[in-house]
Amino acid sequence: MCKIEKINERRPLRPRKGDTRMSFFRKIGNGMARLMYGRNGMDQLGLATVWGCLILDLAAALAGRASLLASAILYYASMALWVWVIFRMFSKNLYRRRAENSRWMSFWWKLKSGNSGARARRADKEHKYFTCKNCKTICRVPVGKGKIVITCPKCGAEIHGKT
């Protein structure tokens, strides 16, 4: 007759019902959550600043071979940005940090959407695009109409052009 034994008896992953013990990492996680309660934490501006710091650190390392002064300047600029990131993460002034992040996101969205719009306009061969000098509105006109005068739909200014 064979005898079957349990070779690897494991502890359960979760505490049993009524067990009040908590793992070390869960205690650390709960402590970090209590510490960060009411603070800003990491947002899009913070993440972009971290990437900027990493790029400055890389540039400082590469510039160290050529110039010690340039390397030191890049290094200290990177350290100042790291301090600013940490300050923003632990800040309790949520109103100002959210306003900063909102301005950054507005700037980033304009930059990103402007590039994608320009790419789409370059790909469009059936239309010619004119920009109003007053309000910067982009007006689209079919190609092949000759010399035309366009009235801006936003401000009413006239745009002279050839399609």
N, C-alpha and C positions, 0 to 999 in steps of 0.2 A: 504494500500500500504506500502511495506517495504522500509526502507531507508538503503542503504549500505554505510558503512563508512570504511575508511582505518584506521586500528588500529595501525599497526607497519609500519610506513613509514621509510625506511632506506636510508642512504646516499649511493650513488654509490661507488663501490669499487675503481674504477679508476676515475681520474679527468675527468670532461667533456671536450669536445673539446673547446680549448680556455682558460681553467681554468689553471692558472699557480701555484696554490697552490700545495705543496708537503707535504706528511705525515712526521711525525717526524722520523719514522724508515727509510724511504727512504732517508732522509737527512743524518742520521747517516751512512747508507750503502754507500752513495756517498762519504761522508767524509772519511770513511775507505778505499774506493777504491783509492781516491786521495792520501791518506797517504802511501798506500802500493805500489803505482806505482813506478816501477824501483827497487823494493826491492825483496829479495829472497822469503820470505813467508815460508810456511810449505812444506817440502819435506819428502822423506822417511827416511832420517837420522834424521831429526827433530822429526818425529813421533816415531821412535825407541828410541830416547833419552827421549822423554816424557814418554814412557812406562818404561824406565829404572828409571826415576825419581820417578814415582809412585811406582815401586817395592822397591826402596830404602826408600821412605817414609813409606811404609808398614813395611819394615824390621826395620826401626828406631822405629816405634811405638811398634812393638813386642819386640825389644831388650831393650826398655825402662824399662820394668819390671825386666829384668835380670841385665843389666849393664848400668849405666848412661853414662859412657865414650863411649861405643860402640854405644849407641843411638845418642850421640852428633856427633860422627864421621860420622855416616850414614846420619844424618840430614844435616850436612854441605856439605857433598859430594852431596847430592840431591840438595841443594840450588845452589851449583856451577854449576851443570848440568842445572838447570832451567835458570840461568843467561846465560849460553852458548847457550841454545835453543833460548832465546829471542834475543840475539846478532845475531844469524844466521838468524832469521826471519826478522829482520829489517836491515840486512846488504845490502849495495848497491854494494858490490864487488861480482857480480854475477859469474864471472869467477872462483874465488876460492871456493865459496859455491857449485857450480855445480861440480867442481873437487872433493871436499870432498864427495858429494853425490854419484858421480860416483864410487869412491873407495869403499864406503860403499856398494853400490849395487853389485859391483863385488865380494866383500867378502861374502855378503849374498847369492848371487846366487851360488857361489862355495859351501858354506855350505849346502844350500838347495838341490842342484842337486846332491851333493855327497851322501847325506843321501838317496835320492830316488833311486839313482843308486845302492847303496849297498843293499838296500832292494830288488831290482829286481834281483841282482846277487844271493842273498841268496835264493830267491824263485826258481831260475833256477836249477833244479836237473839234467838236461841233459848235462850240461857243467861245466868245472872246469875253474876257473879264476886265472891267474898268473899276478903278477905285476913286471914290469921291474925295476931293482934296479937303473939303470942309469937315465932313463927319466920318470919313474912312469907311463908308459903306461900300461893299463890293456889289457891282451891278453886272448881270450876265446878259449878253446880247448874242443872237445867232451870227455865225460867220457868214461873210459874203454879201453884206448889205451896203458896202461902200462907206462913204463919209456920212457920219450920223451925229446927231446931238441928242444926248441922253439926259433926261431930267431925273435927278436923284429922288427916290421915293421917300427918303427920310427928311432931308433938309430943303429940297427943291432947287438945288444948285444945278447948273448945266455942265455937262461933261462932253467935250468935243473929242471925237475919235474916229478911227477907221477900222472896219472889221475885215 
